[in-house]
Amino acid sequence: MENKTDWLDYDVEEMVAGDKNALWHHLKPHKCFETQEQMIIVEGKGLMIKDIRGREYLDATSGGVWSVMVGFGRDSIAEAVCDQLKKMPYFAGVFGNIPSIKFAKKLLEKLPNHDKVYFSNSGSEANEKAFKIVRQASHIDPARKGKYKIMYRDRDYHGTTIGAMSATGQAQRKEGFGPFVEGFVEFDHCACYRCPYDKTYGNCDIECARKVEDVILKEGADTIGGMIVEPITAGGGILLPVKEYYPILQALCRKYDIWMIMDEVVCGFGRTGKFWGHEHYEVDPEIITMAKGLASSYGALSATVVKQKVYDAFLNDPTDPETRLNYFRDISTYGGCTAALTAALESTRIIEDENLLDNSVQVGAYLNEKLATLKKYDVVGDVRGLGLFAGIEFVTDKATKEPISEGQMAQLMGNVMAENVIVGRTNSSFHGLNNIMNFAPCLTITKEQVDIVVAAVATAIEKTFK
């Protein structure tokens, strides 16, 4: 009989010391933890989490990075994963396994215009696969010869690897990590609140989309193979393109034979009130990437989904010495983990059976309505959002839109947490524009919980700017 260790057992002070002495946390300057204790999360149920000191918080960030779509503590996911692990935990993606086949079919039901699914383990990796597809196609497909460059949008975020960062339009996130990969080309963002062309929607020609053609022509259309965008810019500030934006971008991509890559890592799986963020727009991308909500973070999983014409570019004759290497020569070790795929199947079932898209629409509308009431404060410059996805931009002056300082933003965030509510923010992303508070709660949030979140933010505003 196997020995069994209780890995849930711990000593509080030992863990606090271990956190300080052994862990290197994400996205945090660690000097401050020489004199203060880092929060350690030990338990979660629904939207509520508990730290190692017994304090409880309402989490309006779905686990900090907008990914626990169905909430914490879902026994049915844990039990399904346990059953699968006992039967078959893993085999490399060079072969199939039952959860991967079932979930690929489920994804294609949700994406009827797409045909093949490639699994990997993170959003960064899903986007890397898309870039590699574009790059390899530029070598093996005569119709795409030389079309290796990939366009990306200012303020969008596509991942933490060097390739994904090369396609990320956030200067502070990229600072100190260069040189970046050659062949990535930036174009302007689409934020109406800070229009790069000083226009006002309704009195513009959607220059943020039309001017992309100038970039294409400057670079050479025959060198551009892909264009990656988020349906709604997420970490860059919750930026919603206007309805005319994507049809214009789509037309340019079709005109110059550029494969559009839609990064649904954040917006997918109901975050915006539809299953996919791009469903709010008239657009049909060739490649779609996804992660985060895929398995509600009960397992690490991502996917790159393509149209048949993209897949067909890699169909080769392995007996032909000239083309034998013209298949997609890529592997992702953890794309073969059955636990994450099983978690994804069960998480998606929960989203469907509990009608969580409806909740995202209805409670999302309520969230955005309640957040809009905060415009009464002089420091609230803009409130924007869709579904259970919203942002507040804080300014010192509504007329000039001068952002509040990072020090004020940090104080504001601390004051929200003092109310036992956790919200998100743009963090070390932009020079001078890390002034956006964001909200992306689990899809199970109630109106009563929305009221708690908004009240906490209002109290924090009054404390910070009294």
C-alpha positions in Angstrom: 0.0 0.0 0.0 1.3 3.4 -1.0 2.3 5.8 1.8 0.1 8.9 1.8 1.3 12.3 3.0 -1.2 15.1 3.9 0.1 17.9 1.6 -2.7 20.2 2.9 -1.1 20.3 6.3 1.1 23.2 7.2 2.5 25.4 10.0 1.6 29.0 9.5 4.9 30.6 10.6 6.9 28.0 8.6 5.0 28.9 5.5 5.4 32.7 6.1 9.2 32.2 6.5 9.3 29.9 3.5 7.5 32.4 1.3 10.1 35.1 2.2 13.1 32.8 1.9 12.3 30.5 -1.0 9.7 32.1 -3.4 10.3 34.5 -6.2 6.9 36.0 -6.8 5.5 37.3 -10.1 5.5 41.0 -11.1 6.6 42.3 -7.7 9.6 44.3 -6.4 10.8 42.1 -3.5 12.7 44.7 -1.5 9.5 45.5 0.4 9.1 41.9 1.6 12.2 42.3 3.7 10.1 44.3 6.2 6.5 43.2 5.5 4.7 39.9 5.1 3.4 38.8 1.7 -0.2 37.6 1.4 -0.4 33.8 1.2 -3.7 32.5 -0.2 -4.8 29.1 1.3 -8.5 28.6 0.5 -11.2 29.7 -1.9 -14.9 29.2 -2.4 -17.0 30.9 -5.1 -15.6 34.5 -5.2 -14.3 34.4 -1.6 -10.7 33.6 -0.7 -8.9 33.3 2.6 -5.3 34.1 3.5 -3.0 32.2 5.8 -3.9 34.6 8.7 -7.6 33.9 8.3 -8.6 37.1 6.6 -11.3 36.8 3.9 -11.6 38.8 0.7 -14.0 39.1 -2.2 -11.9 38.5 -5.3 -13.0 40.6 -8.3 -10.0 39.4 -10.4 -10.9 35.7 -10.9 -7.6 34.6 -9.3 -5.6 37.7 -10.0 -5.2 37.3 -13.7 -8.9 36.9 -14.8 -8.9 33.1 -15.3 -11.0 31.3 -12.6 -14.2 31.6 -14.7 -16.5 29.3 -12.7 -15.2 30.2 -9.2 -13.1 28.5 -6.6 -13.9 25.2 -4.9 -15.7 23.3 -7.7 -15.8 19.8 -6.4 -17.0 18.4 -9.7 -13.9 19.6 -11.5 -11.6 18.2 -8.8 -13.4 14.8 -8.9 -13.3 14.6 -12.7 -9.6 15.4 -12.7 -8.9 12.9 -10.0 -10.7 10.1 -11.9 -8.8 10.9 -15.1 -5.4 11.1 -13.3 -6.0 7.6 -11.8 -6.7 6.2 -15.3 -4.1 8.1 -17.5 -2.4 11.3 -16.4 -0.3 12.0 -19.4 1.2 11.1 -22.7 2.9 13.4 -25.2 0.7 15.1 -27.8 2.3 13.1 -30.6 -0.6 10.7 -29.8 -4.2 11.4 -28.9 -5.9 10.9 -25.6 -9.6 10.8 -24.8 -9.9 14.2 -23.0 -8.0 16.0 -25.8 -10.3 14.6 -28.5 -13.4 15.4 -26.5 -12.3 18.9 -25.8 -11.1 19.6 -29.3 -14.5 18.7 -30.6 -16.2 20.9 -27.9 -14.1 23.9 -29.0 -14.9 23.4 -32.6 -18.6 23.3 -31.7 -18.0 26.8 -30.3 -16.0 27.8 -33.3 -17.9 26.4 -36.3 -15.7 28.4 -38.8 -12.5 26.7 -37.6 -11.3 23.2 -38.0 -8.2 22.1 -36.0 -7.0 22.5 -32.4 -3.4 22.5 -31.1 -3.1 22.2 -27.3 -0.3 23.7 -25.2 0.0 25.1 -21.7 -0.2 28.9 -21.6 -1.4 31.9 -23.4 2.1 32.9 -24.3 2.7 29.5 -25.8 -0.5 29.5 -27.7 0.5 32.8 -29.3 4.0 31.5 -30.0 2.4 28.6 -31.9 0.5 31.1 -34.0 3.7 33.0 -34.8 5.5 29.9 -35.7 2.6 28.8 -38.0 2.9 32.2 -39.8 6.7 32.0 -40.0 6.9 28.4 -41.2 4.1 29.0 -43.8 6.2 31.9 -45.2 8.9 29.3 -46.0 6.9 26.3 -47.2 3.8 27.8 -48.9 4.7 29.3 -52.3 1.6 31.6 -52.1 3.0 33.0 -48.8 6.7 33.1 -49.6 8.5 35.8 -47.6 5.4 36.8 -45.6 7.0 36.4 -42.2 6.3 39.7 -40.4 3.6 39.9 -37.7 1.8 43.1 -36.9 0.6 43.9 -33.4 -1.3 46.7 -31.8 0.0 49.3 -29.3 -1.3 48.6 -25.7 -2.2 44.9 -26.4 -0.5 42.2 -24.4 0.3 38.7 -25.9 2.5 37.0 -23.4 5.7 36.8 -21.4 8.1 34.9 -23.6 10.5 36.8 -25.8 8.5 36.1 -28.9 5.2 37.1 -27.3 6.8 40.2 -25.8 8.0 41.1 -29.3 4.4 41.4 -30.2 3.3 43.3 -27.1 2.6 47.0 -27.1 3.4 47.8 -23.5 6.7 49.6 -23.1 7.3 49.1 -19.4 6.6 45.3 -19.6 9.2 45.1 -22.4 11.8 47.3 -20.7 15.1 45.6 -20.0 14.3 42.3 -21.9 15.5 43.3 -25.4 16.7 42.8 -28.0 13.4 41.5 -29.3 12.7 39.3 -32.3 13.0 40.9 -35.7 9.9 41.1 -37.9 7.2 42.4 -35.4 5.6 45.6 -36.5 3.4 47.9 -34.2 0.4 49.9 -35.2 -1.7 52.4 -33.2 -4.1 51.5 -30.4 -7.9 52.0 -30.7 -8.7 53.7 -27.4 -11.3 56.4 -28.0 -10.6 58.0 -24.6 -7.1 58.7 -25.6 -7.4 58.6 -29.4 -4.0 58.6 -31.1 -5.4 60.9 -33.8 -7.2 63.4 -31.4 -10.5 62.5 -32.9 -13.9 61.9 -31.3 -16.0 58.9 -32.2 -18.9 60.0 -34.4 -16.7 62.7 -35.9 -13.9 60.5 -37.2 -13.2 58.1 -40.1 -12.1 55.3 -37.7 -8.5 56.4 -38.4 -7.3 53.9 -35.8 -8.2 51.1 -38.2 -7.8 52.8 -41.6 -4.3 54.0 -40.9 -3.1 50.4 -40.4 -2.9 50.3 -44.2 -0.2 52.9 -44.2 1.9 50.7 -41.9 1.3 47.7 -44.2 2.4 49.6 -47.2 5.4 51.0 -45.5 6.6 47.6 -44.4 5.7 46.0 -47.7 2.5 43.9 -47.9 4.5 41.0 -49.4 6.4 40.7 -46.2 3.5 40.6 -43.7 2.0 37.3 -42.9 0.0 37.8 -39.7 -1.7 40.4 -37.5 -2.4 39.7 -33.8 -5.0 41.6 -31.8 -7.1 41.1 -28.6 -10.8 41.4 -29.3 -10.9 43.9 -26.4 -7.5 45.1 -25.1 -7.3 43.7 -21.7 -4.2 44.4 -19.6 -3.7 47.5 -21.7 -6.7 49.2 -20.1 -10.0 47.5 -21.0 -10.1 49.2 -24.4 -13.2 48.4 -26.5 -12.9 49.0 -30.3 -15.9 50.6 -31.9 -18.2 48.4 -34.1 -16.7 49.6 -37.3 -13.1 48.8 -36.3 -12.8 45.1 -37.0 -14.6 45.0 -40.4 -12.1 47.6 -41.6 -9.1 45.6 -40.2 -10.6 42.4 -41.6 -10.9 44.0 -45.1 -7.2 45.1 -45.0 -6.1 41.6 -44.0 -8.1 40.0 -46.8 -6.8 42.6 -49.3 -3.2 41.8 -48.5 -3.5 38.1 -47.6 -2.6 38.6 -43.9 -3.8 35.9 -41.5 -5.6 37.6 -38.6 -4.7 36.1 -35.2 -7.4 36.8 -32.5 -6.0 36.5 -29.0 -8.9 35.3 -26.9 -6.7 34.4 -23.9 -8.6 36.9 -21.7 -11.8 37.5 -23.5 -12.8 33.9 -24.3 -15.1 31.7 -22.3 -17.8 34.2 -21.4 -15.8 37.1 -20.0 -17.6 39.7 -22.2 -21.1 38.2 -22.2 -20.5 36.1 -25.3 -18.5 32.9 -25.4 -15.8 34.7 -27.5 -14.9 38.3 -27.4 -14.7 38.6 -31.1 -18.3 37.6 -31.4 -19.3 41.2 -30.6 -17.8 42.2 -33.9 -18.1 41.3 -37.6 -14.8 39.5 -37.9 -13.6 36.0 -38.8 -10.0 35.4 -37.9 -7.8 32.7 -39.5 -6.2 31.8 -36.1 -7.6 32.0 -32.6 -5.6 31.6 -29.4 -6.9 31.0 -26.0 -5.9 30.0 -22.4 -6.9 31.3 -18.9 -10.7 30.5 -18.9 -10.1 27.3 -20.9 -9.9 25.2 -17.8 -10.8 27.9 -15.3 -7.2 27.6 -14.0 -7.9 24.2 -12.5 -5.2 23.1 -14.8 -2.6 24.8 -17.1 -4.0 24.7 -20.7 -4.1 26.7 -23.9 -5.0 26.2 -27.5 -4.3 27.5 -30.9 -7.3 27.0 -33.3 -7.0 27.4 -37.1 -9.0 27.3 -40.2 -8.6 24.4 -42.6 -6.7 26.5 -45.1 -4.0 27.2 -42.5 -3.8 23.5 -41.5 -3.6 22.5 -45.2 -0.5 24.5 -45.7 1.3 22.0 -43.6 0.1 18.8 -45.3 3.2 17.3 -46.9 4.5 14.1 -48.4 6.9 12.6 -45.8 8.5 10.5 -48.6 9.4 13.5 -50.7 13.0 14.6 -49.7 12.2 18.2 -50.9 9.1 18.6 -48.6 9.5 16.0 -45.9 10.1 18.7 -43.2 7.1 20.8 -44.3 4.8 19.7 -41.4 4.3 21.8 -38.3 7.4 20.7 -36.4 6.4 21.8 -32.9 5.7 20.2 -29.6 4.4 21.3 -26.2 5.2 18.9 -23.4 2.2 19.8 -21.2 -0.2 19.9 -24.1 -0.5 16.2 -23.3 -1.7 16.6 -19.7 -5.1 14.9 -19.4 -5.9 16.6 -16.1 -6.1 20.1 -17.6 -8.1 18.9 -20.5 -10.6 17.1 -18.2 -10.8 20.3 -16.1 -11.6 22.2 -19.3 -14.4 19.8 -20.2 -16.0 20.1 -16.8 -15.5 23.9 -16.6 -17.1 24.3 -20.0 -20.0 22.1 -18.9 -20.5 24.3 -15.9 -20.5 27.5 -18.0 -23.2 25.9 -20.2 -25.4 24.2 -17.7 -25.4 27.1 -15.2 -26.1 29.7 -18.0 -23.1 31.7 -16.9 -23.1 33.6 -20.2 -26.5 35.0 -19.2 -25.0 36.0 -15.8 -22.1 37.7 -17.5 -24.6 39.7 -19.6 -27.0 40.6 -16.8 -24.7 41.0 -13.8 -22.1 42.5 -16.2 -24.5 45.2 -17.2 -25.2 45.9 -13.5 -21.5 46.1 -12.7 -20.9 48.6 -15.5 -24.0 50.6 -14.4 -22.8 50.8 -10.8 -19.2 51.6 -11.7 -20.5 54.5 -13.9 -22.0 56.1 -10.7 -18.4 56.6 -9.6 -18.0 59.3 -12.3 -19.3 61.7 -9.7 -15.8 61.7 -8.3 -13.4 64.3 -9.8 -10.6 61.6 -10.2 -12.7 59.2 -12.3 -12.0 60.1 -15.9 -13.6 57.2 -17.7 -15.5 54.0 -17.0 -15.7 51.4 -19.7 -16.5 47.7 -20.0 -18.5 44.9 -21.5 -19.9 41.9 -19.6 -18.0 41.0 -16.5 -15.0 43.0 -17.7 -14.6 46.7 -16.8 -12.1 49.4 -16.1 -11.9 52.8 -14.4 -9.3 55.3 -15.6 -8.2 57.7 -12.8 -7.1 61.3 -13.6 -6.1 64.4 -11.8 -8.1 66.6 -14.2 -11.1 65.4 -16.3 -10.5 68.1 -18.9 -6.8 67.4 -19.5 -7.0 63.7 -18.7 -3.7 63.9 -16.8 -3.3 60.5 -15.1 -2.9 60.2 -11.3 0.5 59.2 -10.1 1.6 55.6 -9.6 2.0 56.4 -5.9 -1.6 57.5 -5.7 -2.7 54.5 -7.7 -0.9 52.2 -5.3 -2.4 53.9 -2.3 -5.9 53.6 -3.9 -5.4 49.9 -4.5 -4.3 49.4 -0.9 -7.4 51.2 0.3 -9.6 48.9 -1.7 -7.9 45.9 -0.2 -8.4 47.3 3.3 -12.1 46.9 2.6 -11.5 43.2 2.0 -12.0 43.4 -1.7 -9.3 42.6 -4.4 -9.4 44.4 -7.7 -6.8 44.7 -10.5 -4.7 47.4 -12.1 -2.4 48.2 -15.0 0.9 47.4 -13.3 4.3 48.4 -14.7 2.9 48.4 -18.2 3.1 52.0 -19.6 5.2 55.0 -18.9 2.8 57.4 -17.2 -0.4 55.5 -17.8 -0.6 52.9 -15.1 -3.8 54.5 -13.9 -6.5 52.0 -14.7 -8.3 49.8 -12.2 -9.8 46.7 -13.7 -12.6 44.3 -12.7 -12.9 40.7 -14.0 -14.8 38.6 -11.4 -15.8 35.0 -11.8 -18.8 34.5 -14.0 -20.8 33.4 -10.9 -20.8 36.9 -9.3 -24.1 38.2 -7.9 -25.5 41.7 -7.9 -25.0 41.8 -4.1 -21.3 41.0 -4.5 -21.1 43.8 -7.2 -22.5 46.2 -4.6 -19.8 45.2 -2.2 -17.0 45.7 -4.8 -18.3 49.1 -5.9 -18.8 50.3 -2.3 -15.2 49.3 -1.5 -13.9 51.3 -4.5 -16.0 54.3 -3.5 -14.7 54.2 0.1 -11.1 53.8 -1.2 -11.5 56.9 -3.5 -12.7 59.0 -0.7 -9.9 57.9 1.6 -7.2 58.3 -1.0 -8.3 61.7 -2.4 -9.8 63.4 0.7 
